[in-house]
Amino acid sequence: MKSVFICLLLLTSSYVFAQNENTLSVQIDGKEFKTAPRRIRMGSVWYITANAVKPDKSLRFWFANFNKTELPEVGQYLIVEENYSNKEIKQLAEEGKYKGIAFVKYVEETKTPRMEYHVGKSRHINGGIIEVTTSNANVIEGKFTANLDGTHFKEKATATAFGGVGRIINKMEDKAVTSATGYDSDIDPEGNGYKRTDQKDELVLTNGVFKLQLTKTEPAK
C-alpha cells in the first residue's frame, strides 16, 4: 500500500513543487541549504519543516509565544534547548525583550542510505535568534541565526542485520516521500535503530531567511 502511495506522489511531485511558493535559505557551516519549507500542524501547535534529499536534510523550528497566540508575532524569538525550564521561560517573558522562544533541530544524512547522521539541536544559552519580520493570516517571513550542539549517529548493527532488505526498502521509500512532497519521512535517527557516537561538535547557521505561505491544506498530525 505504501508503495502505491509513493508512486502517486512521484507522479504528482512536479505539481506539488510548482504550487509551493515557500522559500528558505541558510548557510550551515558555510554551505548553502536552500529548499521550500512547509508548516506541520498538531492541533493549535505547529512547526516549520524544511527538507531536501541527496543527501537527506531536515531543518525544523518550533515557536512558542508568550502571549499564547497560534501565529508568531513580529519580533525576536530566543532559540533555546527543548528542556528550557518553566522558571527560565517566565523570567524571559518578564524581561519583555522577546516575543517568545524557539527550538531548532537539524538532521543530515552523512552516509547513505541513512546509515549515519549528523544532528544539531538548540543549546541552552547563546543558541541564536529567530526574528519574525512579517506575520499575518497569509504569510510569515523572518530571518535567523543559530548555534546548535552537534552529535553523530550510526545505525545499530542489529538494526542492519535484522532489518535486512526490508529496512533498506523502507529507507528508499521514505526518501521518495520526502523528494515528492517536501515533507520529512522518518529522517530522525533518535529512537529509530541508531546509536549516538561519542563525537560532538557544533553546527553554525548564518544568514537564514524564510518565507512561508499559510494555506488550509497543510497536513495535521
SULLINTA-V600147 format. One record per residue. N is the residue number from 1. RES is the residue in one letter. PHI is phi as a letter, one per 20 degrees, with the letter a starting at -180 (* if undefined). PSI is psi in radians with two decimals (none if undefined). Layout:
BEGIN
n-><N N>
res-><RES RES>
phi-><PHI PHI>
psi-><PSI PSI>
END
This chain:
BEGIN
n-><1 2 3 4 5 6 7 8 9 10 11 12 13 14 15 16 17 18 19 20 21 22 23 24 25 26 27 28 29 30 31 32 33 34 35 36 37 38 39 40 41 42 43 44 45 46 47 48 49 50 51 52 53 54 55 56 57 58 59 60 61 62 63 64 65 66 67 68 69 70 71 72 73 74 75 76 77 78 79 80 81 82 83 84 85 86 87 88 89 90 91 92 93 94 95 96 97 98 99 100 101 102 103 104 105 106 107 108 109 110 111 112 113 114 115 116 117 118 119 120 121 122 123 124 125 126 127 128 129 130 131 132 133 134 135 136 137 138 139 140 141 142 143 144 145 146 147 148 149 150 151 152 153 154 155 156 157 158 159 160 161 162 163 164 165 166 167 168 169 170 171 172 173 174 175 176 177 178 179 180 181 182 183 184 185 186 187 188 189 190 191 192 193 194 195 196 197 198 199 200 201 202 203 204 205 206 207 208 209 210 211 212 213 214 215 216 217 218 219 220 221>
res-><M K S V F I C L L L L T S S Y V F A Q N E N T L S V Q I D G K E F K T A P R R I R M G S V W Y I T A N A V K P D K S L R F W F A N F N K T E L P E V G Q Y L I V E E N Y S N K E I K Q L A E E G K Y K G I A F V K Y V E E T K T P R M E Y H V G K S R H I N G G I I E V T T S N A N V I E G K F T A N L D G T H F K E K A T A T A F G G V G R I I N K M E D K A V T S A T G Y D S D I D P E G N G Y K R T D Q K D E L V L T N G V F K L Q L T K T E P A K>
phi-><* f f f f f f f f f f d f f f g f f e e d f c b b b e d l n d f d c a d f c d d d c m e e b b e c c c b c m e f c b d c b d d c e f e m e f e f e f q e c f e c f f e g f f f f f f f f f f f m e d e r c b c c b c c c f d b e e l e c c d c c c g d f c l e o c d d e d b b b f d b c c a b b c b d d f e c c c c f f g f f f f f f l f g f f f f f f f f f f f f f e d n e f c l e f f f m c n c d f e e f c b c d d d c l f c b c c f e c e d f f d d>
psi-><-0.71 -0.67 -0.70 -0.75 -0.72 -0.70 -0.72 -0.68 -0.76 -0.63 -0.52 0.09 -0.71 -0.62 -0.73 -0.85 -0.51 -0.53 -0.18 2.01 0.17 2.61 2.56 2.34 2.36 2.60 2.11 1.90 0.69 -0.04 2.34 2.33 2.04 2.22 -3.13 1.93 2.84 2.89 2.30 2.22 2.43 1.45 -2.19 -0.08 2.48 2.85 2.82 2.33 2.30 2.07 2.71 2.93 2.93 1.11 2.94 2.30 2.52 2.16 2.19 2.51 2.43 2.53 2.50 2.00 2.41 -0.53 0.02 0.54 2.70 -0.84 2.53 2.63 2.77 2.23 -2.96 2.50 2.19 2.24 2.15 2.99 2.84 -0.36 0.38 2.23 2.75 -0.60 -0.76 -0.68 -0.74 -0.77 -0.71 -0.70 -0.67 -0.48 -0.55 0.12 -0.55 2.68 -0.33 -2.85 2.84 2.64 2.34 2.44 2.37 2.33 2.29 2.28 2.18 -0.23 2.12 2.66 1.78 0.78 -0.61 2.64 2.68 2.17 2.33 2.37 2.65 2.50 2.94 -0.80 2.79 0.69 -0.29 -3.02 2.41 2.16 2.01 2.12 -0.44 2.35 1.97 -3.01 -0.27 -0.57 2.60 2.26 2.63 -3.12 2.77 2.72 2.59 2.59 2.02 2.50 2.13 2.45 2.87 2.52 2.50 2.54 2.38 2.49 -0.64 -0.66 -0.69 -0.77 -0.87 -0.45 -0.62 -2.60 -0.61 -0.69 -0.70 -0.74 -0.74 -0.68 -0.79 -0.62 -0.72 -0.67 -0.68 -0.67 -0.82 -0.76 -0.68 -0.57 -0.42 -0.10 2.50 2.57 1.77 0.72 -0.34 2.15 -0.35 2.16 0.44 0.64 0.36 2.72 2.51 2.32 3.08 -0.17 2.22 2.60 -2.77 2.44 2.26 2.12 2.15 2.78 0.62 2.32 2.60 2.69 2.18 2.00 2.27 2.25 3.01 0.10 0.25 2.54 2.53 2.56 none>
END
